[in-house]
């Protein structure tokens, strides 16, 4: 990766210790011109098969519904901790309203807030946090639709003049987030940044990219860590690839 604003990359080792998986990953850390570090998560390849299910603890009732584990829970936690550090670095010193997009974002949101609170106890440039919630619906079975339903939008008037951090589980086409950002603009917040655990590479994408990205993932339907398929699979600890058989089994 080359960028006129970035220097040569060093590498940070991340070890995933979830269940019996002990994987060491080398991920690039670039020095920017201002001396700060930019952590760049390597995208998960389109042909990635993930990890075999029998390496992890997966609920018995889902064993036949999943193809593989694509992001183990330990790696999710490590990446979320790093995102918390980046957010505190960028937004520290401000009062932030953290806006959780329900339902799929609740687990990522809770862990991210815990890491930010832990950082607040040990640094001078801390982040004062308050939280709020909104629910968006844009899926029918396994397809993201052009119709985005916003639930709870009337309460967003409280965000006027505030610094807002939107926390989302996954950006696919980007249309859902663009709809929310357009809605927020009408309430005149002071600043808005978006953190998404996942960004999916898909030809259906509008090109929208959030400010903070956990993982860039291939165009496959993913469940677990609060991501669902028709309300199932939120109770998985890891992010997994849903099987075609399960799509038919749980279709509504």
C-alpha positions as a Markdown table, in Angstrom:
| # | Residue | x | y | z |
|---|---|---|---|---|
| 1 | Unk | 0.0 | 0.0 | 0.0 |
| 2 | Unk | 1.4 | 3.4 | -1.0 |
| 3 | Unk | 0.0 | 6.8 | -0.1 |
| 4 | Unk | 1.7 | 10.2 | -0.2 |
| 5 | Unk | 0.6 | 10.8 | 3.4 |
| 6 | Unk | 2.0 | 7.5 | 4.7 |
| 7 | Unk | 5.5 | 6.2 | 5.4 |
| 8 | Unk | 6.8 | 2.7 | 5.4 |
| 9 | Unk | 4.8 | 0.1 | 7.3 |
| 10 | Unk | 5.8 | -1.6 | 10.5 |
| 11 | Unk | 3.9 | -4.7 | 11.6 |
| 12 | Unk | 1.8 | -5.4 | 14.7 |
| 13 | Unk | 1.2 | -9.0 | 15.7 |
| 14 | Unk | -2.3 | -9.9 | 16.8 |
| 15 | Unk | -3.0 | -13.3 | 18.4 |
| 16 | Unk | -6.4 | -14.7 | 18.4 |
| 17 | Unk | -6.8 | -16.9 | 21.5 |
| 18 | Unk | -10.6 | -17.6 | 21.3 |
| 19 | Unk | -11.4 | -21.3 | 21.9 |
| 20 | Unk | -8.6 | -23.5 | 20.8 |
| 21 | Unk | -7.6 | -21.2 | 17.9 |
| 22 | Unk | -4.1 | -19.6 | 18.3 |
| 23 | Unk | -3.6 | -17.6 | 15.1 |
| 24 | Unk | -0.9 | -14.9 | 14.8 |
| 25 | Unk | -1.7 | -12.3 | 12.2 |
| 26 | Unk | 0.7 | -9.6 | 10.9 |
| 27 | Unk | -1.2 | -6.4 | 10.1 |
| 28 | Unk | 0.4 | -3.2 | 8.8 |
| 29 | Unk | 0.8 | 0.0 | 10.9 |
| 30 | Unk | 1.7 | 3.1 | 8.9 |
| 31 | Unk | 3.2 | 6.3 | 10.2 |
| 32 | Unk | 1.3 | 9.3 | 9.0 |
| 33 | Unk | 2.9 | 12.7 | 8.3 |
| 34 | Unk | 1.7 | 14.0 | 11.6 |
| 35 | Unk | 3.5 | 11.2 | 13.4 |
| 36 | Unk | 0.3 | 9.3 | 14.4 |
| 37 | Unk | -0.2 | 5.6 | 13.5 |
| 38 | Unk | -2.8 | 4.4 | 11.0 |
| 39 | Unk | -3.8 | 0.8 | 11.6 |
| 40 | Unk | -4.8 | -0.9 | 8.4 |
| 41 | Unk | -6.8 | -4.1 | 8.6 |
| 42 | Unk | -6.1 | -6.4 | 5.7 |
| 43 | Unk | -9.3 | -7.2 | 3.8 |
| 44 | Unk | -10.6 | -10.8 | 4.1 |
| 45 | Unk | -10.1 | -12.3 | 0.6 |
| 46 | Unk | -13.1 | -13.2 | -1.6 |
| 47 | Unk | -12.0 | -16.8 | -1.8 |
| 48 | Unk | -11.5 | -17.2 | 2.0 |
| 49 | Unk | -13.0 | -20.4 | 3.3 |
| 50 | Unk | -12.8 | -19.3 | 6.9 |
| 51 | Unk | -12.0 | -21.7 | 9.7 |
| 52 | Unk | -13.4 | -25.2 | 10.3 |
| 53 | Unk | -16.3 | -25.3 | 12.7 |
| 54 | Unk | -14.9 | -28.1 | 14.8 |
| 55 | Unk | -12.0 | -25.8 | 16.0 |
| 56 | Unk | -14.5 | -23.6 | 17.9 |
| 57 | Unk | -17.4 | -23.8 | 20.4 |
| 58 | Unk | -20.5 | -23.4 | 18.2 |
| 59 | Unk | -24.1 | -24.1 | 19.6 |
| 60 | Unk | -25.2 | -27.6 | 18.7 |
| 61 | Unk | -28.4 | -26.3 | 17.2 |
| 62 | Unk | -26.5 | -24.3 | 14.6 |
| 63 | Unk | -23.8 | -26.8 | 13.6 |
| 64 | Unk | -25.6 | -27.9 | 10.4 |
| 65 | Unk | -26.4 | -24.3 | 9.4 |
| 66 | Unk | -22.9 | -22.8 | 9.1 |
| 67 | Unk | -20.2 | -23.3 | 6.5 |
| 68 | Unk | -17.3 | -21.9 | 8.6 |
| 69 | Unk | -16.1 | -19.4 | 11.1 |
| 70 | Unk | -14.8 | -16.4 | 9.1 |
| 71 | Unk | -13.9 | -14.1 | 12.1 |
| 72 | Unk | -13.2 | -15.7 | 15.5 |
| 73 | Unk | -14.5 | -13.9 | 18.6 |
| 74 | Unk | -11.0 | -13.2 | 19.9 |
| 75 | Unk | -10.0 | -11.4 | 16.8 |
| 76 | Unk | -13.2 | -9.3 | 16.9 |
| 77 | Unk | -12.3 | -8.2 | 20.4 |
| 78 | Unk | -8.7 | -7.3 | 19.5 |
| 79 | Unk | -9.9 | -5.3 | 16.5 |
| 80 | Unk | -12.6 | -3.5 | 18.5 |
| 81 | Unk | -10.0 | -2.5 | 21.2 |
| 82 | Unk | -7.9 | -1.0 | 18.5 |
| 83 | Unk | -10.9 | 0.9 | 17.0 |
| 84 | Unk | -11.6 | 2.3 | 20.5 |
| 85 | Unk | -8.1 | 3.6 | 20.7 |
| 86 | Unk | -8.4 | 5.3 | 17.3 |
| 87 | Unk | -11.8 | 6.9 | 18.3 |
| 88 | Unk | -10.4 | 8.2 | 21.6 |
| 89 | Unk | -7.4 | 9.6 | 19.7 |
| 90 | Unk | -9.6 | 11.4 | 17.2 |
| 91 | Unk | -12.5 | 12.4 | 19.4 |
| 92 | Unk | -10.9 | 12.7 | 22.8 |
| 93 | Unk | -11.8 | 15.9 | 24.7 |
| 94 | Unk | -15.3 | 16.1 | 23.2 |
| 95 | Unk | -18.6 | 15.1 | 24.7 |
| 96 | Unk | -19.8 | 12.3 | 22.3 |
| 97 | Unk | -23.3 | 10.8 | 21.9 |
| 98 | Unk | -22.7 | 7.2 | 20.8 |
| 99 | Unk | -25.7 | 6.1 | 18.7 |
| 100 | Unk | -26.1 | 2.4 | 18.5 |
| 101 | Unk | -27.9 | 1.0 | 15.4 |
| 102 | Unk | -30.1 | -1.9 | 16.7 |
| 103 | Unk | -30.4 | -4.8 | 16.6 |
| 104 | Unk | -27.3 | -6.1 | 14.9 |
| 105 | Unk | -24.9 | -3.5 | 16.3 |
| 106 | Unk | -25.6 | -4.0 | 20.0 |
| 107 | Unk | -22.8 | -6.5 | 20.7 |
| 108 | Unk | -20.1 | -4.4 | 18.8 |
| 109 | Unk | -21.5 | -1.3 | 20.5 |
| 110 | Unk | -21.3 | -2.8 | 24.0 |
| 111 | Unk | -17.8 | -4.0 | 23.6 |
| 112 | Unk | -16.6 | -0.8 | 21.9 |
| 113 | Unk | -18.0 | 1.3 | 24.8 |
| 114 | Unk | -16.3 | -0.9 | 27.3 |
| 115 | Unk | -13.0 | -0.5 | 25.6 |
| 116 | Unk | -13.4 | 3.3 | 25.4 |
| 117 | Unk | -14.4 | 3.5 | 29.1 |
| 118 | Unk | -11.3 | 1.5 | 30.0 |
| 119 | Unk | -9.1 | 3.9 | 28.0 |
| 120 | Unk | -10.8 | 6.9 | 29.7 |
| 121 | Unk | -9.5 | 5.7 | 33.1 |
| 122 | Unk | -5.9 | 5.8 | 31.9 |
| 123 | Unk | -5.5 | 8.8 | 29.6 |
| 124 | Unk | -5.7 | 12.6 | 30.0 |
| 125 | Unk | -7.6 | 13.2 | 26.8 |
| 126 | Unk | -10.7 | 11.2 | 27.7 |
| 127 | Unk | -14.1 | 11.0 | 26.0 |
| 128 | Unk | -17.3 | 11.9 | 27.8 |
| 129 | Unk | -19.9 | 9.5 | 26.6 |
| 130 | Unk | -23.7 | 9.4 | 26.6 |
| 131 | Unk | -25.6 | 6.7 | 24.6 |
| 132 | Unk | -28.7 | 6.5 | 22.4 |
| 133 | Unk | -30.3 | 3.9 | 20.2 |
| 134 | Unk | -32.0 | 3.7 | 16.8 |
| 135 | Unk | -33.3 | 0.8 | 14.8 |
| 136 | Unk | -33.1 | 0.5 | 11.0 |
| 137 | Unk | -34.5 | -2.3 | 8.9 |
| 138 | Unk | -33.5 | -2.9 | 5.3 |
| 139 | Unk | -33.3 | -6.7 | 4.9 |
| 140 | Unk | -35.8 | -9.2 | 3.5 |
| 141 | Unk | -34.4 | -12.7 | 4.2 |
| 142 | Unk | -30.8 | -12.5 | 2.9 |
| 143 | Unk | -31.2 | -9.5 | 0.5 |
| 144 | Unk | -30.6 | -5.8 | 1.4 |
| 145 | Unk | -33.6 | -3.9 | 0.0 |
| 146 | Unk | -33.9 | -0.4 | -1.4 |
| 147 | Unk | -36.5 | 0.4 | 1.3 |
| 148 | Unk | -35.0 | 1.5 | 4.6 |
| 149 | Unk | -37.3 | 1.7 | 7.6 |
| 150 | Unk | -36.2 | 4.0 | 10.4 |
| 151 | Unk | -37.6 | 3.3 | 13.9 |
| 152 | Unk | -37.1 | 5.9 | 16.6 |
| 153 | Unk | -36.2 | 8.8 | 14.4 |
| 154 | Unk | -38.4 | 11.2 | 16.3 |
| 155 | Unk | -36.0 | 11.1 | 19.2 |
| 156 | Unk | -33.0 | 12.3 | 17.1 |
| 157 | Unk | -33.9 | 15.9 | 17.8 |
| 158 | Unk | -31.8 | 15.5 | 21.0 |
| 159 | Unk | -28.7 | 15.3 | 18.8 |
| 160 | Unk | -28.9 | 18.9 | 17.6 |
| 161 | Unk | -25.5 | 20.5 | 18.2 |
| 162 | Unk | -23.9 | 17.3 | 19.5 |
| 163 | Unk | -20.9 | 15.3 | 18.4 |
| 164 | Unk | -22.3 | 11.9 | 17.3 |
| 165 | Unk | -20.6 | 8.5 | 16.8 |
| 166 | Unk | -22.8 | 6.1 | 15.0 |
| 167 | Unk | -22.0 | 2.4 | 15.7 |
| 168 | Unk | -23.2 | -0.1 | 13.1 |
| 169 | Unk | -22.7 | -3.8 | 12.6 |
| 170 | Unk | -22.3 | -4.0 | 8.8 |
| 171 | Unk | -22.2 | -1.7 | 5.8 |
| 172 | Unk | -23.3 | -3.5 | 2.6 |
| 173 | Unk | -24.8 | -1.3 | -0.1 |
| 174 | Unk | -24.3 | 1.8 | 2.1 |
| 175 | Unk | -27.8 | 3.0 | 1.3 |
| 176 | Unk | -29.0 | 2.3 | 4.9 |
| 177 | Unk | -26.3 | 4.4 | 6.4 |
| 178 | Unk | -26.7 | 7.2 | 3.8 |
| 179 | Unk | -30.4 | 7.3 | 4.7 |
| 180 | Unk | -29.6 | 7.7 | 8.4 |
| 181 | Unk | -26.9 | 10.3 | 7.8 |
| 182 | Unk | -29.4 | 12.3 | 5.6 |
| 183 | Unk | -32.0 | 12.0 | 8.4 |
| 184 | Unk | -29.4 | 13.2 | 11.0 |
| 185 | Unk | -28.4 | 16.2 | 8.9 |
| 186 | Unk | -31.9 | 17.6 | 9.4 |
| 187 | Unk | -31.3 | 17.8 | 13.1 |
| 188 | Unk | -28.0 | 19.7 | 12.7 |
| 189 | Unk | -25.5 | 17.8 | 14.8 |
| 190 | Unk | -22.1 | 19.4 | 15.3 |
| 191 | Unk | -20.1 | 16.4 | 14.1 |
| 192 | Unk | -21.0 | 12.9 | 12.9 |
| 193 | Unk | -18.6 | 9.9 | 12.6 |
| 194 | Unk | -19.5 | 6.3 | 11.8 |
| 195 | Unk | -17.8 | 3.1 | 13.1 |
| 196 | Unk | -18.9 | -0.2 | 11.4 |
| 197 | Unk | -17.6 | -3.6 | 12.5 |
| 198 | Unk | -17.9 | -4.9 | 8.9 |
| 199 | Unk | -17.9 | -3.4 | 5.4 |
| 200 | Unk | -18.9 | -5.8 | 2.7 |
| 201 | Unk | -17.3 | -5.8 | -0.8 |
| 202 | Unk | -20.2 | -6.0 | -3.2 |
| 203 | Unk | -21.0 | -4.6 | -6.7 |
| 204 | Unk | -24.2 | -3.3 | -5.1 |
| 205 | Unk | -22.3 | -0.8 | -3.0 |
| 206 | Unk | -22.9 | 2.9 | -3.4 |
| 207 | Unk | -19.3 | 3.6 | -2.5 |
| 208 | Unk | -19.9 | 4.8 | 1.0 |
| 209 | Unk | -17.1 | 4.1 | 3.5 |
| 210 | Unk | -17.4 | 4.8 | 7.2 |
| 211 | Unk | -14.8 | 6.6 | 9.3 |
| 212 | Unk | -13.8 | 3.5 | 11.3 |
| 213 | Unk | -13.8 | 0.0 | 9.8 |
| 214 | Unk | -13.3 | -3.3 | 11.7 |
| 215 | Unk | -13.0 | -5.7 | 8.9 |
| 216 | Unk | -13.6 | -5.6 | 5.1 |
| 217 | Unk | -15.4 | -8.9 | 4.2 |
| 218 | Unk | -16.3 | -10.7 | 1.0 |
| 219 | Unk | -19.9 | -10.7 | -0.5 |
| 220 | Unk | -21.2 | -13.6 | 1.6 |
| 221 | Unk | -24.1 | -13.6 | 4.1 |
| 222 | Unk | -22.6 | -13.5 | 7.6 |
| 223 | Unk | -24.2 | -14.2 | 11.0 |
| 224 | Unk | -23.1 | -14.2 | 14.6 |
| 225 | Unk | -21.8 | -11.7 | 17.1 |
| 226 | Unk | -25.4 | -10.2 | 17.0 |
| 227 | Unk | -25.7 | -10.3 | 13.2 |
| 228 | Unk | -28.8 | -12.3 | 12.3 |
| 229 | Unk | -30.7 | -14.0 | 9.6 |
| 230 | Unk | -34.4 | -13.4 | 10.3 |
| 231 | Unk | -33.6 | -13.0 | 14.0 |
| 232 | Unk | -31.7 | -16.3 | 14.3 |
| 233 | Unk | -27.9 | -16.6 | 15.0 |
| 234 | Unk | -27.5 | -13.5 | 17.2 |
| 235 | Unk | -26.3 | -15.9 | 20.0 |
| 236 | Unk | -23.2 | -17.0 | 18.1 |
| 237 | Unk | -19.9 | -15.7 | 19.6 |
| 238 | Unk | -18.0 | -15.8 | 16.2 |
| 239 | Unk | -18.9 | -14.3 | 12.9 |
| 240 | Unk | -19.7 | -17.2 | 10.5 |
| 241 | Unk | -20.7 | -17.8 | 6.9 |
| 242 | Unk | -24.3 | -18.9 | 6.6 |
| 243 | Unk | -25.0 | -22.1 | 4.6 |
| 244 | Unk | -27.5 | -22.1 | 1.7 |
| 245 | Unk | -29.4 | -24.8 | 3.5 |
| 246 | Unk | -29.9 | -22.5 | 6.5 |
| 247 | Unk | -31.2 | -19.7 | 4.2 |
| 248 | Unk | -34.0 | -22.0 | 3.1 |
| 249 | Unk | -34.6 | -23.4 | 6.6 |
| 250 | Unk | -35.1 | -20.0 | 8.3 |
| 251 | Unk | -36.6 | -18.2 | 5.4 |
| 252 | Unk | -39.8 | -16.2 | 6.1 |
